[in-house]
Amino acid sequence: MNEQHIVTGFDRDLEAIQAQVMKMGGLVEAAILDASKSLKNQDEELAEQVRSADKQIDELELLINDECATVLALRAPTAVDLRVVLSVMKIAGNLERIGDYAKNMAKRTTVLVHMTPVDGARGALRRMAREVQLMLNDVLDAYIQRDAELAQNVLERDKEIDQMYNALFREFLTFMMEDPRHISPCMHLHFIAKNTERMGDHVTSIAEQVIYLVTGEFPDEARPKATKYEVD
Amino acid sequence: MNEQHIVTGFDRDLEAIQAQVMKMGGLVEAAILDASKSLKNQDEELAEQVRSADKQIDELELLINDECATVLALRAPTAVDLRVVLSVMKIAGNLERIGDYAKNMAKRTTVLVHMTPVDGARGALRRMAREVQLMLNDVLDAYIQRDAELAQNVLERDKEIDQMYNALFREFLTFMMEDPRHISPCMHLHFIAKNTERMGDHVTSIAEQVIYLVTGEFPDEARPKATKYEVD
């Protein structure tokens, strides 16, 4: 970094926006952890909290979009500065979607509490969610520190999430074949697993943005998202 | 419209970008129709075409993003002009996601061909996809004509898609309970239904962008997306 970097109005604006992104990231991480905890412990009250907390996440995205638009209009950034502002908007969009998936997990928890319990899967789902939360934590660090290597590391970890999902998918099929009473709850658990895997995809998108921001190019396996929606 | 509107460099740039968005929209509409046709007719060859055509859609999104960034850097638009450029980027993002869902439908079609057939659902799935394609067609017209009323109409039609999905969900549950051999194919068919419903959500997002563009405000039921991921 250039020690003699002159702090401009743009820098100050950007710093304020980035602080909002970090705040949003913290809320989304909490939502993932709380939603998976509520699922594991069948805690309807905590699930309800996750659902209502999602409003704040949505509002932060709108705020960040507004602030980015203001910066674009007032500062007319170019080159790297422009790239940063556009990345921030995309990252906020990814965070909002991850928050939505966490909220959906909480909603399904509320329904699952009243169904025939399915043993075993909840622990694995919680581990999967925990791993996604750690990836999100790392990718936000990578963003703030402009650390392309850490972002690349997050990208690679997404494979593990996909493997966890595939194992769960097979487990759910077995449960459903064994006992028809498992079909309804397993449909919900399967969606939770799929949505958690999609959270991983959005974390991956953020990692790609970070790499693009630092290197000016998308990673080699550019847009893995495009090949991501594999049939289980 | 102001008849004496002076055509600026910005207008010309924007027109070129909007033409790319329309092209992208046309490809996505074709992908939805072809994917649902391949599912209905168990046509593996057509499914394969949908999968390979998705690359072009992804490339168009990257191109549109690049061109928008160039316009932001060179023209430094403000107010309404800035809003239009930011909307275009969001709309291209929505189109790319819809294209991904169509590709996923094609992938699952390839798998379903080799499974125990499930009667009845394919026709309903095709009707649902057809309705989403019509909504997409209308919302792109609404975008080009800056027609907030038509966009609002599209927004409202999304409820029908949700109802179609709910009916299919119950049907799949019944099929699975009746015969365990239906469980695997119904898991795939259910995903196709859910993904089609999500295509509808992305069309809805575009409709919201159009309304925002014309009126400067998001529609009353702002961000229905946020409340959209209901438990079936």
Interface residues (C-beta under 8 A of the other chain):
Chain A: D54 K55 D58 N65 A69 L72 A73 A76 P77 T78 A79 L82 R83 L86 M89 G93 D100 Y101 K103 N104 K107 R108 T110 V111 L173 M176 M177 P180 I183 S184 M187 H188 H190 F191 K194 R223 K225 A226 Y229 E230 V231 D232
Chain B: D54 K55 D58 N65 A69 L72 A73 A76 P77 T78 A79 L82 R83 L86 M89 G93 D100 Y101 K103 N104 K107 R108 T110 V111 L173 M176 M177 P180 I183 S184 M187 H188 H190 F191 K194 R223 K225 A226 Y229 E230 V231 D232
